[in-house]
Amino acid sequence: MRLRRLTRLTNAFSKKIENLDEAVALHALWYPGCRKHQTIKAAPAIAGGIADRVRTPLDIAALPE
C-alpha cells in the first residue's frame, strides 16, 4: 500500500495523527471496495467474495463514524 500522505514532499502530508488515521481508514475502505482493478476488471472485494457489488463514494460517506 503506497500512501503519499506519509511524506512531506506533498501538500497532502498529515500533520495531525487524527488526520492520518482518517486518511488511512478512508483508503482501506475505498481501495478494495470502490476501485476497479485494471487486471481483474473488478473491485478486489468482489473478486475475493467479500462484497456483492461495487461501492460508491456515497456509500462510504453514508457510513457512521
PDB file of N, CA, C, O and CB in Angstrom:
ATOM      1  N   MET A   1       0.843  -1.160   0.000  1.00  0.00           N
ATOM      2  CA  MET A   1       0.000   0.000   0.000  1.00  0.00           C
ATOM      3  C   MET A   1       0.897   1.234   0.000  1.00  0.00           C
ATOM      4  O   MET A   1       1.737   1.408   0.883  1.00  0.00           O
ATOM      5  CB  MET A   1      -0.964  -0.008   1.212  1.00  0.00           C
ATOM      6  N   ARG A   2       0.708   2.063  -0.979  1.00  0.00           N
ATOM      7  CA  ARG A   2       1.532   3.259  -1.116  1.00  0.00           C
ATOM      8  C   ARG A   2       0.719   4.479  -0.727  1.00  0.00           C
ATOM      9  O   ARG A   2      -0.274   4.798  -1.382  1.00  0.00           O
ATOM     10  CB  ARG A   2       2.071   3.400  -2.556  1.00  0.00           C
ATOM     11  N   LEU A   3       1.119   5.152   0.312  1.00  0.00           N
ATOM     12  CA  LEU A   3       0.433   6.351   0.757  1.00  0.00           C
ATOM     13  C   LEU A   3       1.373   7.543   0.713  1.00  0.00           C
ATOM     14  O   LEU A   3       2.363   7.590   1.443  1.00  0.00           O
ATOM     15  CB  LEU A   3      -0.126   6.161   2.166  1.00  0.00           C
ATOM     16  N   ARG A   4       1.063   8.495  -0.137  1.00  0.00           N
ATOM     17  CA  ARG A   4       1.884   9.686  -0.233  1.00  0.00           C
ATOM     18  C   ARG A   4       1.650  10.633   0.937  1.00  0.00           C
ATOM     19  O   ARG A   4       2.400  11.595   1.105  1.00  0.00           O
ATOM     20  CB  ARG A   4       1.611  10.397  -1.536  1.00  0.00           C
ATOM     21  N   ARG A   5       0.623  10.381   1.751  1.00  0.00           N
ATOM     22  CA  ARG A   5       0.349  11.244   2.895  1.00  0.00           C
ATOM     23  C   ARG A   5       1.431  11.119   3.955  1.00  0.00           C
ATOM     24  O   ARG A   5       1.511  11.956   4.854  1.00  0.00           O
ATOM     25  CB  ARG A   5      -1.007  10.912   3.495  1.00  0.00           C
ATOM     26  N   LEU A   6       2.257  10.099   3.867  1.00  0.00           N
ATOM     27  CA  LEU A   6       3.270   9.876   4.881  1.00  0.00           C
ATOM     28  C   LEU A   6       4.551  10.653   4.606  1.00  0.00           C
ATOM     29  O   LEU A   6       5.443  10.694   5.453  1.00  0.00           O
ATOM     30  CB  LEU A   6       3.577   8.410   4.981  1.00  0.00           C
ATOM     31  N   THR A   7       4.651  11.264   3.440  1.00  0.00           N
ATOM     32  CA  THR A   7       5.855  12.006   3.097  1.00  0.00           C
ATOM     33  C   THR A   7       5.581  13.503   3.149  1.00  0.00           C
ATOM     34  O   THR A   7       4.449  13.938   2.938  1.00  0.00           O
ATOM     35  CB  THR A   7       6.365  11.600   1.705  1.00  0.00           C
ATOM     36  N   ARG A   8       6.595  14.277   3.424  1.00  0.00           N
ATOM     37  CA  ARG A   8       6.436  15.732   3.495  1.00  0.00           C
ATOM     38  C   ARG A   8       6.593  16.403   2.145  1.00  0.00           C
ATOM     39  O   ARG A   8       6.563  17.632   2.070  1.00  0.00           O
ATOM     40  CB  ARG A   8       7.432  16.315   4.461  1.00  0.00           C
ATOM     41  N   LEU A   9       6.757  15.652   1.098  1.00  0.00           N
ATOM     42  CA  LEU A   9       7.015  16.241  -0.213  1.00  0.00           C
ATOM     43  C   LEU A   9       5.749  16.772  -0.879  1.00  0.00           C
ATOM     44  O   LEU A   9       5.833  17.447  -1.905  1.00  0.00           O
ATOM     45  CB  LEU A   9       7.669  15.221  -1.111  1.00  0.00           C
ATOM     46  N   THR A  10       4.588  16.483  -0.319  1.00  0.00           N
ATOM     47  CA  THR A  10       3.346  16.892  -0.954  1.00  0.00           C
ATOM     48  C   THR A  10       2.538  17.781  -0.016  1.00  0.00           C
ATOM     49  O   THR A  10       2.859  17.903   1.166  1.00  0.00           O
ATOM     50  CB  THR A  10       2.524  15.667  -1.370  1.00  0.00           C
ATOM     51  N   ASN A  11       1.496  18.395  -0.548  1.00  0.00           N
ATOM     52  CA  ASN A  11       0.590  19.206   0.256  1.00  0.00           C
ATOM     53  C   ASN A  11      -0.344  18.338   1.093  1.00  0.00           C
ATOM     54  O   ASN A  11      -0.984  18.838   2.018  1.00  0.00           O
ATOM     55  CB  ASN A  11      -0.222  20.132  -0.641  1.00  0.00           C
ATOM     56  N   ALA A  12      -0.430  17.047   0.782  1.00  0.00           N
ATOM     57  CA  ALA A  12      -1.355  16.153   1.472  1.00  0.00           C
ATOM     58  C   ALA A  12      -0.736  15.540   2.725  1.00  0.00           C
ATOM     59  O   ALA A  12      -1.340  14.648   3.321  1.00  0.00           O
ATOM     60  CB  ALA A  12      -1.808  15.052   0.533  1.00  0.00           C
ATOM     61  N   PHE A  13       0.428  15.982   3.138  1.00  0.00           N
ATOM     62  CA  PHE A  13       1.082  15.447   4.326  1.00  0.00           C
ATOM     63  C   PHE A  13       0.213  15.709   5.557  1.00  0.00           C
ATOM     64  O   PHE A  13      -0.225  16.838   5.780  1.00  0.00           O
ATOM     65  CB  PHE A  13       2.488  16.072   4.506  1.00  0.00           C
ATOM     66  N   SER A  14      -0.036  14.667   6.356  1.00  0.00           N
ATOM     67  CA  SER A  14      -0.860  14.804   7.558  1.00  0.00           C
ATOM     68  C   SER A  14      -0.010  15.277   8.719  1.00  0.00           C
ATOM     69  O   SER A  14       0.926  14.593   9.133  1.00  0.00           O
ATOM     70  CB  SER A  14      -1.549  13.474   7.907  1.00  0.00           C
ATOM     71  N   LYS A  15      -0.333  16.436   9.238  1.00  0.00           N
ATOM     72  CA  LYS A  15       0.418  16.977  10.359  1.00  0.00           C
ATOM     73  C   LYS A  15      -0.138  16.502  11.690  1.00  0.00           C
ATOM     74  O   LYS A  15       0.572  16.512  12.696  1.00  0.00           O
ATOM     75  CB  LYS A  15       0.415  18.486  10.309  1.00  0.00           C
ATOM     76  N   LYS A  16      -1.387  16.091  11.709  1.00  0.00           N
ATOM     77  CA  LYS A  16      -2.015  15.586  12.925  1.00  0.00           C
ATOM     78  C   LYS A  16      -2.250  14.090  12.777  1.00  0.00           C
ATOM     79  O   LYS A  16      -2.594  13.618  11.694  1.00  0.00           O
ATOM     80  CB  LYS A  16      -3.348  16.328  13.217  1.00  0.00           C
ATOM     81  N   ILE A  17      -2.066  13.348  13.853  1.00  0.00           N
ATOM     82  CA  ILE A  17      -2.232  11.896  13.807  1.00  0.00           C
ATOM     83  C   ILE A  17      -3.685  11.521  13.521  1.00  0.00           C
ATOM     84  O   ILE A  17      -3.944  10.485  12.908  1.00  0.00           O
ATOM     85  CB  ILE A  17      -1.772  11.264  15.129  1.00  0.00           C
ATOM     86  N   GLU A  18      -4.640  12.353  13.959  1.00  0.00           N
ATOM     87  CA  GLU A  18      -6.051  12.074  13.697  1.00  0.00           C
ATOM     88  C   GLU A  18      -6.344  12.121  12.193  1.00  0.00           C
ATOM     89  O   GLU A  18      -7.087  11.288  11.673  1.00  0.00           O
ATOM     90  CB  GLU A  18      -6.946  13.081  14.448  1.00  0.00           C
ATOM     91  N   ASN A  19      -5.759  13.093  11.509  1.00  0.00           N
ATOM     92  CA  ASN A  19      -5.958  13.194  10.061  1.00  0.00           C
ATOM     93  C   ASN A  19      -5.333  12.013   9.339  1.00  0.00           C
ATOM     94  O   ASN A  19      -5.899  11.515   8.366  1.00  0.00           O
ATOM     95  CB  ASN A  19      -5.371  14.500   9.529  1.00  0.00           C
ATOM     96  N   LEU A  20      -4.186  11.560   9.795  1.00  0.00           N
ATOM     97  CA  LEU A  20      -3.547  10.404   9.187  1.00  0.00           C
ATOM     98  C   LEU A  20      -4.395   9.159   9.392  1.00  0.00           C
ATOM     99  O   LEU A  20      -4.566   8.368   8.464  1.00  0.00           O
ATOM    100  CB  LEU A  20      -2.146  10.197   9.766  1.00  0.00           C
ATOM    101  N   ASP A  21      -4.928   8.974  10.595  1.00  0.00           N
ATOM    102  CA  ASP A  21      -5.790   7.825  10.869  1.00  0.00           C
ATOM    103  C   ASP A  21      -7.004   7.815   9.955  1.00  0.00           C
ATOM    104  O   ASP A  21      -7.374   6.766   9.426  1.00  0.00           O
ATOM    105  CB  ASP A  21      -6.238   7.831  12.326  1.00  0.00           C
ATOM    106  N   GLU A  22      -7.623   8.963   9.764  1.00  0.00           N
ATOM    107  CA  GLU A  22      -8.800   9.040   8.909  1.00  0.00           C
ATOM    108  C   GLU A  22      -8.450   8.796   7.445  1.00  0.00           C
ATOM    109  O   GLU A  22      -9.219   8.160   6.725  1.00  0.00           O
ATOM    110  CB  GLU A  22      -9.471  10.394   9.062  1.00  0.00           C
ATOM    111  N   ALA A  23      -7.311   9.290   7.002  1.00  0.00           N
ATOM    112  CA  ALA A  23      -6.891   9.080   5.617  1.00  0.00           C
ATOM    113  C   ALA A  23      -6.607   7.612   5.347  1.00  0.00           C
ATOM    114  O   ALA A  23      -6.970   7.094   4.291  1.00  0.00           O
ATOM    115  CB  ALA A  23      -5.654   9.918   5.301  1.00  0.00           C
ATOM    116  N   VAL A  24      -5.963   6.938   6.289  1.00  0.00           N
ATOM    117  CA  VAL A  24      -5.668   5.512   6.122  1.00  0.00           C
ATOM    118  C   VAL A  24      -6.961   4.695   6.147  1.00  0.00           C
ATOM    119  O   VAL A  24      -7.110   3.749   5.374  1.00  0.00           O
ATOM    120  CB  VAL A  24      -4.702   5.021   7.229  1.00  0.00           C
ATOM    121  N   ALA A  25      -7.893   5.053   7.027  1.00  0.00           N
ATOM    122  CA  ALA A  25      -9.179   4.344   7.085  1.00  0.00           C
ATOM    123  C   ALA A  25      -9.975   4.532   5.796  1.00  0.00           C
ATOM    124  O   ALA A  25     -10.581   3.586   5.292  1.00  0.00           O
ATOM    125  CB  ALA A  25     -10.005   4.833   8.285  1.00  0.00           C
ATOM    126  N   LEU A  26      -9.971   5.746   5.269  1.00  0.00           N
ATOM    127  CA  LEU A  26     -10.667   6.013   4.015  1.00  0.00           C
ATOM    128  C   LEU A  26     -10.052   5.219   2.873  1.00  0.00           C
ATOM    129  O   LEU A  26     -10.773   4.666   2.042  1.00  0.00           O
ATOM    130  CB  LEU A  26     -10.635   7.506   3.694  1.00  0.00           C
ATOM    131  N   HIS A  27      -8.737   5.159   2.828  1.00  0.00           N
ATOM    132  CA  HIS A  27      -8.059   4.392   1.786  1.00  0.00           C
ATOM    133  C   HIS A  27      -8.368   2.904   1.924  1.00  0.00           C
ATOM    134  O   HIS A  27      -8.558   2.214   0.922  1.00  0.00           O
ATOM    135  CB  HIS A  27      -6.542   4.628   1.845  1.00  0.00           C
ATOM    136  N   ALA A  28      -8.421   2.404   3.164  1.00  0.00           N
ATOM    137  CA  ALA A  28      -8.696   0.989   3.393  1.00  0.00           C
ATOM    138  C   ALA A  28     -10.111   0.618   2.976  1.00  0.00           C
ATOM    139  O   ALA A  28     -10.358  -0.536   2.625  1.00  0.00           O
ATOM    140  CB  ALA A  28      -8.482   0.641   4.856  1.00  0.00           C
ATOM    141  N   LEU A  29     -11.040   1.554   3.003  1.00  0.00           N
ATOM    142  CA  LEU A  29     -12.401   1.291   2.528  1.00  0.00           C
ATOM    143  C   LEU A  29     -12.524   1.479   1.021  1.00  0.00           C
ATOM    144  O   LEU A  29     -13.177   0.690   0.338  1.00  0.00           O
ATOM    145  CB  LEU A  29     -13.389   2.200   3.240  1.00  0.00           C
ATOM    146  N   TRP A  30     -11.893   2.524   0.515  1.00  0.00           N
ATOM    147  CA  TRP A  30     -12.052   2.865  -0.897  1.00  0.00           C
ATOM    148  C   TRP A  30     -11.335   1.882  -1.827  1.00  0.00           C
ATOM    149  O   TRP A  30     -11.914   1.450  -2.823  1.00  0.00           O
ATOM    150  CB  TRP A  30     -11.537   4.267  -1.145  1.00  0.00           C
ATOM    151  N   TYR A  31     -10.109   1.529  -1.524  1.00  0.00           N
ATOM    152  CA  TYR A  31      -9.305   0.742  -2.461  1.00  0.00           C
ATOM    153  C   TYR A  31      -9.922  -0.621  -2.771  1.00  0.00           C
ATOM    154  O   TYR A  31     -10.077  -0.943  -3.949  1.00  0.00           O
ATOM    155  CB  TYR A  31      -7.914   0.551  -1.904  1.00  0.00           C
ATOM    156  N   PRO A  32     -10.282  -1.441  -1.779  1.00  0.00           N
ATOM    157  CA  PRO A  32     -10.834  -2.747  -2.147  1.00  0.00           C
ATOM    158  C   PRO A  32     -12.312  -2.711  -2.528  1.00  0.00           C
ATOM    159  O   PRO A  32     -12.779  -3.615  -3.221  1.00  0.00           O
ATOM    160  CB  PRO A  32     -10.646  -3.704  -1.014  1.00  0.00           C
ATOM    161  N   GLY A  33     -13.056  -1.703  -2.102  1.00  0.00           N
ATOM    162  CA  GLY A  33     -14.487  -1.714  -2.326  1.00  0.00           C
ATOM    163  C   GLY A  33     -14.980  -0.888  -3.485  1.00  0.00           C
ATOM    164  O   GLY A  33     -15.989  -1.239  -4.097  1.00  0.00           O
ATOM    165  N   CYS A  34     -14.304   0.201  -3.812  1.00  0.00           N
ATOM    166  CA  CYS A  34     -14.778   1.128  -4.850  1.00  0.00           C
ATOM    167  C   CYS A  34     -13.948   1.083  -6.121  1.00  0.00           C
ATOM    168  O   CYS A  34     -14.484   1.240  -7.218  1.00  0.00           O
ATOM    169  CB  CYS A  34     -14.783   2.533  -4.317  1.00  0.00           C
ATOM    170  N   ARG A  35     -12.677   0.876  -5.990  1.00  0.00           N
ATOM    171  CA  ARG A  35     -11.772   0.991  -7.132  1.00  0.00           C
ATOM    172  C   ARG A  35     -11.794  -0.275  -7.971  1.00  0.00           C
ATOM    173  O   ARG A  35     -11.617  -1.376  -7.449  1.00  0.00           O
ATOM    174  CB  ARG A  35     -10.346   1.283  -6.660  1.00  0.00           C
ATOM    175  N   LYS A  36     -12.009  -0.121  -9.263  1.00  0.00           N
ATOM    176  CA  LYS A  36     -11.989  -1.245 -10.184  1.00  0.00           C
ATOM    177  C   LYS A  36     -10.536  -1.545 -10.558  1.00  0.00           C
ATOM    178  O   LYS A  36      -9.836  -0.677 -11.080  1.00  0.00           O
ATOM    179  CB  LYS A  36     -12.846  -0.946 -11.454  1.00  0.00           C
ATOM    180  N   HIS A  37     -10.093  -2.748 -10.297  1.00  0.00           N
ATOM    181  CA  HIS A  37      -8.720  -3.138 -10.567  1.00  0.00           C
ATOM    182  C   HIS A  37      -8.520  -3.315 -12.070  1.00  0.00           C
ATOM    183  O   HIS A  37      -9.406  -3.830 -12.753  1.00  0.00           O
ATOM    184  CB  HIS A  37      -8.361  -4.434  -9.811  1.00  0.00           C
ATOM    185  N   GLN A  38      -7.384  -2.902 -12.584  1.00  0.00           N
ATOM    186  CA  GLN A  38      -7.150  -2.958 -14.028  1.00  0.00           C
ATOM    187  C   GLN A  38      -6.961  -4.380 -14.541  1.00  0.00           C
ATOM    188  O   GLN A  38      -7.374  -4.689 -15.658  1.00  0.00           O
ATOM    189  CB  GLN A  38      -5.940  -2.130 -14.383  1.00  0.00           C
ATOM    190  N   THR A  39      -6.353  -5.236 -13.758  1.00  0.00           N
ATOM    191  CA  THR A  39      -6.058  -6.581 -14.222  1.00  0.00           C
ATOM    192  C   THR A  39      -7.252  -7.515 -14.106  1.00  0.00           C
ATOM    193  O   THR A  39      -7.561  -8.245 -15.048  1.00  0.00           O
ATOM    194  CB  THR A  39      -4.902  -7.143 -13.451  1.00  0.00           C
ATOM    195  N   ILE A  40      -7.922  -7.502 -12.970  1.00  0.00           N
ATOM    196  CA  ILE A  40      -9.032  -8.438 -12.752  1.00  0.00           C
ATOM    197  C   ILE A  40     -10.375  -7.871 -13.196  1.00  0.00           C
ATOM    198  O   ILE A  40     -11.380  -8.582 -13.180  1.00  0.00           O
ATOM    199  CB  ILE A  40      -9.107  -8.818 -11.290  1.00  0.00           C
ATOM    200  N   LYS A  41     -10.407  -6.599 -13.593  1.00  0.00           N
ATOM    201  CA  LYS A  41     -11.605  -5.925 -14.119  1.00  0.00           C
ATOM    202  C   LYS A  41     -12.762  -5.899 -13.131  1.00  0.00           C
ATOM    203  O   LYS A  41     -13.923  -5.843 -13.537  1.00  0.00           O
ATOM    204  CB  LYS A  41     -12.056  -6.600 -15.387  1.00  0.00           C
ATOM    205  N   ALA A  42     -12.459  -5.940 -11.854  1.00  0.00           N
ATOM    206  CA  ALA A  42     -13.480  -5.841 -10.809  1.00  0.00           C
ATOM    207  C   ALA A  42     -12.821  -5.283  -9.554  1.00  0.00           C
ATOM    208  O   ALA A  42     -11.596  -5.201  -9.464  1.00  0.00           O
ATOM    209  CB  ALA A  42     -14.149  -7.234 -10.524  1.00  0.00           C
ATOM    210  N   ALA A  43     -13.638  -4.906  -8.603  1.00  0.00           N
ATOM    211  CA  ALA A  43     -13.099  -4.448  -7.326  1.00  0.00           C
ATOM    212  C   ALA A  43     -12.517  -5.659  -6.591  1.00  0.00           C
ATOM    213  O   ALA A  43     -13.084  -6.748  -6.680  1.00  0.00           O
ATOM    214  CB  ALA A  43     -14.205  -3.737  -6.463  1.00  0.00           C
ATOM    215  N   PRO A  44     -11.410  -5.502  -5.873  1.00  0.00           N
ATOM    216  CA  PRO A  44     -10.820  -6.630  -5.156  1.00  0.00           C
ATOM    217  C   PRO A  44     -11.762  -7.285  -4.152  1.00  0.00           C
ATOM    218  O   PRO A  44     -11.665  -8.491  -3.927  1.00  0.00           O
ATOM    219  CB  PRO A  44      -9.588  -6.178  -4.446  1.00  0.00           C
ATOM    220  N   ALA A  45     -12.666  -6.527  -3.544  1.00  0.00           N
ATOM    221  CA  ALA A  45     -13.614  -7.118  -2.590  1.00  0.00           C
ATOM    222  C   ALA A  45     -14.585  -8.061  -3.301  1.00  0.00           C
ATOM    223  O   ALA A  45     -14.987  -9.075  -2.732  1.00  0.00           O
ATOM    224  CB  ALA A  45     -14.397  -6.011  -1.851  1.00  0.00           C
ATOM    225  N   ILE A  46     -14.958  -7.740  -4.522  1.00  0.00           N
ATOM    226  CA  ILE A  46     -15.845  -8.614  -5.286  1.00  0.00           C
ATOM    227  C   ILE A  46     -15.087  -9.861  -5.728  1.00  0.00           C
ATOM    228  O   ILE A  46     -15.611 -10.972  -5.638  1.00  0.00           O
ATOM    229  CB  ILE A  46     -16.429  -7.871  -6.512  1.00  0.00           C
ATOM    230  N   ALA A  47     -13.863  -9.684  -6.202  1.00  0.00           N
ATOM    231  CA  ALA A  47     -13.061 -10.825  -6.642  1.00  0.00           C
ATOM    232  C   ALA A  47     -12.760 -11.780  -5.485  1.00  0.00           C
ATOM    233  O   ALA A  47     -12.645 -12.988  -5.688  1.00  0.00           O
ATOM    234  CB  ALA A  47     -11.753 -10.338  -7.271  1.00  0.00           C
ATOM    235  N   GLY A  48     -12.635 -11.240  -4.285  1.00  0.00           N
ATOM    236  CA  GLY A  48     -12.371 -12.078  -3.123  1.00  0.00           C
ATOM    237  C   GLY A  48     -13.620 -12.659  -2.492  1.00  0.00           C
ATOM    238  O   GLY A  48     -13.523 -13.454  -1.557  1.00  0.00           O
ATOM    239  N   GLY A  49     -14.789 -12.280  -2.982  1.00  0.00           N
ATOM    240  CA  GLY A  49     -16.033 -12.805  -2.453  1.00  0.00           C
ATOM    241  C   GLY A  49     -16.507 -12.109  -1.187  1.00  0.00           C
ATOM    242  O   GLY A  49     -17.397 -12.620  -0.508  1.00  0.00           O
ATOM    243  N   ILE A  50     -15.940 -10.963  -0.854  1.00  0.00           N
ATOM    244  CA  ILE A  50     -16.319 -10.242   0.366  1.00  0.00           C
ATOM    245  C   ILE A  50     -17.558  -9.376   0.120  1.00  0.00           C
ATOM    246  O   ILE A  50     -18.407  -9.247   1.002  1.00  0.00           O
ATOM    247  CB  ILE A  50     -15.146  -9.365   0.861  1.00  0.00           C
ATOM    248  N   ALA A  51     -17.663  -8.793  -1.058  1.00  0.00           N
ATOM    249  CA  ALA A  51     -18.778  -7.902  -1.377  1.00  0.00           C
ATOM    250  C   ALA A  51     -19.529  -8.442  -2.592  1.00  0.00           C
ATOM    251  O   ALA A  51     -18.995  -9.227  -3.376  1.00  0.00           O
ATOM    252  CB  ALA A  51     -18.275  -6.453  -1.642  1.00  0.00           C
ATOM    253  N   ASP A  52     -20.771  -8.005  -2.725  1.00  0.00           N
ATOM    254  CA  ASP A  52     -21.575  -8.449  -3.862  1.00  0.00           C
ATOM    255  C   ASP A  52     -21.713  -7.380  -4.946  1.00  0.00           C
ATOM    256  O   ASP A  52     -22.181  -7.665  -6.049  1.00  0.00           O
ATOM    257  CB  ASP A  52     -22.944  -8.862  -3.386  1.00  0.00           C
ATOM    258  N   ARG A  53     -21.302  -6.139  -4.625  1.00  0.00           N
ATOM    259  CA  ARG A  53     -21.365  -5.061  -5.611  1.00  0.00           C
ATOM    260  C   ARG A  53     -20.273  -4.046  -5.327  1.00  0.00           C
ATOM    261  O   ARG A  53     -19.698  -4.007  -4.239  1.00  0.00           O
ATOM    262  CB  ARG A  53     -22.754  -4.380  -5.602  1.00  0.00           C
ATOM    263  N   VAL A  54     -20.001  -3.225  -6.336  1.00  0.00           N
ATOM    264  CA  VAL A  54     -19.007  -2.169  -6.179  1.00  0.00           C
ATOM    265  C   VAL A  54     -19.640  -1.042  -5.370  1.00  0.00           C
ATOM    266  O   VAL A  54     -20.749  -0.601  -5.672  1.00  0.00           O
ATOM    267  CB  VAL A  54     -18.494  -1.651  -7.569  1.00  0.00           C
ATOM    268  N   ARG A  55     -18.949  -0.589  -4.365  1.00  0.00           N
ATOM    269  CA  ARG A  55     -19.436   0.508  -3.536  1.00  0.00           C
ATOM    270  C   ARG A  55     -19.126   1.834  -4.225  1.00  0.00           C
ATOM    271  O   ARG A  55     -18.160   1.942  -4.980  1.00  0.00           O
ATOM    272  CB  ARG A  55     -18.799   0.460  -2.118  1.00  0.00           C
ATOM    273  N   THR A  56     -19.944   2.822  -3.960  1.00  0.00           N
ATOM    274  CA  THR A  56     -19.698   4.163  -4.484  1.00  0.00           C
ATOM    275  C   THR A  56     -19.123   5.007  -3.355  1.00  0.00           C
ATOM    276  O   THR A  56     -19.258   4.651  -2.184  1.00  0.00           O
ATOM    277  CB  THR A  56     -21.010   4.804  -5.063  1.00  0.00           C
ATOM    278  N   PRO A  57     -18.485   6.117  -3.691  1.00  0.00           N
ATOM    279  CA  PRO A  57     -18.019   7.012  -2.632  1.00  0.00           C
ATOM    280  C   PRO A  57     -19.168   7.508  -1.734  1.00  0.00           C
ATOM    281  O   PRO A  57     -18.950   7.802  -0.559  1.00  0.00           O
ATOM    282  CB  PRO A  57     -17.295   8.204  -3.249  1.00  0.00           C
ATOM    283  N   LEU A  58     -20.375   7.601  -2.280  1.00  0.00           N
ATOM    284  CA  LEU A  58     -21.521   7.994  -1.460  1.00  0.00           C
ATOM    285  C   LEU A  58     -21.852   6.928  -0.423  1.00  0.00           C
ATOM    286  O   LEU A  58     -22.279   7.257   0.684  1.00  0.00           O
ATOM    287  CB  LEU A  58     -22.741   8.259  -2.344  1.00  0.00           C
ATOM    288  N   ASP A  59     -21.659   5.653  -0.765  1.00  0.00           N
ATOM    289  CA  ASP A  59     -21.854   4.580   0.209  1.00  0.00           C
ATOM    290  C   ASP A  59     -20.889   4.721   1.378  1.00  0.00           C
ATOM    291  O   ASP A  59     -21.266   4.522   2.533  1.00  0.00           O
ATOM    292  CB  ASP A  59     -21.676   3.213  -0.458  1.00  0.00           C
ATOM    293  N   ILE A  60     -19.656   5.062   1.075  1.00  0.00           N
ATOM    294  CA  ILE A  60     -18.652   5.233   2.139  1.00  0.00           C
ATOM    295  C   ILE A  60     -18.973   6.461   2.979  1.00  0.00           C
ATOM    296  O   ILE A  60     -18.806   6.443   4.199  1.00  0.00           O
ATOM    297  CB  ILE A  60     -17.230   5.357   1.539  1.00  0.00           C
ATOM    298  N   ALA A  61     -19.436   7.534   2.328  1.00  0.00           N
ATOM    299  CA  ALA A  61     -19.765   8.748   3.066  1.00  0.00           C
ATOM    300  C   ALA A  61     -20.967   8.542   3.979  1.00  0.00           C
ATOM    301  O   ALA A  61     -21.088   9.223   4.997  1.00  0.00           O
ATOM    302  CB  ALA A  61     -20.036   9.893   2.101  1.00  0.00           C
ATOM    303  N   ALA A  62     -21.860   7.613   3.634  1.00  0.00           N
ATOM    304  CA  ALA A  62     -23.058   7.371   4.429  1.00  0.00           C
ATOM    305  C   ALA A  62     -22.775   6.482   5.637  1.00  0.00           C
ATOM    306  O   ALA A  62     -23.628   6.360   6.516  1.00  0.00           O
ATOM    307  CB  ALA A  62     -24.133   6.741   3.568  1.00  0.00           C
ATOM    308  N   LEU A  63     -21.606   5.861   5.701  1.00  0.00           N
ATOM    309  CA  LEU A  63     -21.289   5.007   6.845  1.00  0.00           C
ATOM    310  C   LEU A  63     -21.150   5.829   8.113  1.00  0.00           C
ATOM    311  O   LEU A  63     -20.656   6.955   8.066  1.00  0.00           O
ATOM    312  CB  LEU A  63     -20.005   4.218   6.587  1.00  0.00           C
ATOM    313  N   PRO A  64     -21.580   5.283   9.252  1.00  0.00           N
ATOM    314  CA  PRO A  64     -21.376   6.015  10.506  1.00  0.00           C
ATOM    315  C   PRO A  64     -19.899   6.046  10.869  1.00  0.00           C
ATOM    316  O   PRO A  64     -19.127   5.181  10.456  1.00  0.00           O
ATOM    317  CB  PRO A  64     -22.190   5.377  11.649  1.00  0.00           C
ATOM    318  N   GLU A  65     -19.522   7.039  11.635  1.00  0.00           N
ATOM    319  CA  GLU A  65     -18.106   7.184  12.001  1.00  0.00           C
ATOM    320  C   GLU A  65     -17.649   6.111  12.921  1.00  0.00           C
ATOM    321  O   GLU A  65     -16.484   6.095  13.319  1.00  0.00           O
ATOM    322  CB  GLU A  65     -17.856   8.507  12.634  1.00  0.00           C
TER     323      GLU A  65
END
